[in-house]
Amino acid sequence: MLNVGILGMGSYVPENVITNVDMEKKIDTSDEWIKTRTGIEERRFASEHHDTSHMSYLAAKDALEMANILPEELDLIVVATVTPDRPFPSVSAVIQDQLGAKKAAAMDISAACSGFMYGMITAKQFIQSGDYKYVLVVGAEKLSKLINWDDRNTAVLFGDGAGAAVLGPVSKDKGILAFELGADGGGCEHITQEGPHLTMNGREVFKFAVRQMGESALSVIEKAGLTKEDVDYLVPHQANIRIMEASRQRLDLPEEKMAKSVHKYGNTSAASIPMTLVDELKNGKIKDGDIVVLVGFGAGLTWGSVVLRWGR
């Protein structure tokens, strides 16, 4: 069976840095309170004139360049987001035009913080079937436009950004080895959008995430025919350092084998995992042949995990 993997990646991080000290000026909170409970030190907010499609386009351009793939070669564009520019047209259609990807189909998917994994596996199925060769998957969010500044528990958590990956055929020992996608709609009210704002039942989401992230990571490793000892690097959704640490401990991984960007970017939902992957690639933390586990959870409630052997 055809192996599918990541050929190239790119990201876009807004220039506007909002520190915890900046947050202290807006709401009743403190740098120490935020860092202790979440691990977040700062986040990025996109400008008023730069929406999700703008960030998606810039991340996509870098991913195509790294993959050495022309936009005209793309067969499909999948954008994972819960903060599109507008209900329709899709973000994917907008960037299809901007990129000049004339033959690519385009669709958005909504799985919140699990969105990038849902997008990756959607791409995998199209490529593995032989119908498509190259698929662009983008995770992008402008969560700053959903922040409720009267709710100090959620206002400090979220940031903006985009990450993108070009998926395509890779050599037989590389690429996606196993995946797990899941949902529990019974918890849909725990993270939702009410009117213009995001609302969250932090206690329930924390309990769900601590349990589900660890279980899903272990499950997908077993599906791949691997053990915890085979894992070289864990890239969890960057929501909360305590949730991330719980996942790392379930896998018995040393601290240096878990990616961390939550302190820089906060929770960027569907953009979280690809943005973090790009940072770790630039830092030389992920190397050719490494076994990498991606795992996330989000509104829905949804979850997703992927094991891949890095490289082409």
Beta strands, then each sheet from edge to edge (+ up, - down):
strand 1: 3-12
strand 2: 16-19
strand 3: 42-45
strand 4: 76-80
strand 5: 105-109
strand 6: 135-142
strand 7: 160-170
strand 8: 175-183
strand 9: 191-194
strand 10: 197-200
strand 11: 233-236
strand 12: 291-298
strand 13: 302-309
sheet 1: 1+ 7- 6+ 4+ 5+
sheet 2: 2+ 3-
sheet 3: 8+ 13- 12+ 11+
sheet 4: 9+ 10-
end
